[in-house]
Amino acid sequence: MKKSFIILFATIFLSGCGVVNQIAGLQAFSAGLQAFSQSEYSFNSISNIQLANLNLGSGQALSLSNIAAVASLLSGAQQSIPLGMTINLDVTNPNPIAAVLNSVDFDVIINDMQLTSGVINTPMRIEAGQTAVMPITFGVDVRNLMNAYSQQQVSSAVSSFLGITNNPANVTVRLRPSLMVGNTAIPSPVAIPVSFNFGGRN
């Protein structure tokens, strides 16, 4: 009887520890996610722009030969027009605790056109009062975008983005961070938008 009582007590105690650990994990998740959602997001730079076989760097001040090549690609004759780049965002944590996340889902919209969606699976931690760069690297086939929207709409957006036309492109990156509680990833219920203008002729 005494042995059974000890086993029962141990089971209840261990179960209670598990509940306490879960509560502590949820509290840490809530604090970390709140710190991350309260962080300040701003545009830093765009790098490594690749359009088909063209290396356009940061997309600023394209040469005449590159402008001609881009115009030819956007004419729509090619079966595939791969476009890739990295959008770098500054994330500043003004909170007194570290902002942490496990992963981030993102959408990229250019001139109200859904360019792509993806996920960053690299954990990120920003200490209190510090700023870190969040790189968002992705690729998309411009030909598929032309099929989904229109050649004119896509060509206009890409031309604005690359500074071929006068007006800059309006870019919005929507972020939905996730944190781990135990083995479960819990996403933020609200997307965090980061908007900026890019391109256009100076």
ABEGO torsion letter per residue (X at the ends): XAAAAAAAAAAAAAAAAAAAAAAAAAAAAAAAAAAAAABBBBBABBBGBBBEABBAEAGBGBBAAAAAAAAAAAAGABABBBBBBBBBBBBBBABABBBBBABBBBBBBBGGBBABBBBBABBBBBBBGBBBBBBBBBBBBAAAAAAABBAAAAAAAAAAAAGABABBBBBBBBBBBBBBBEABBBBBABBBBBBBBBEEBX
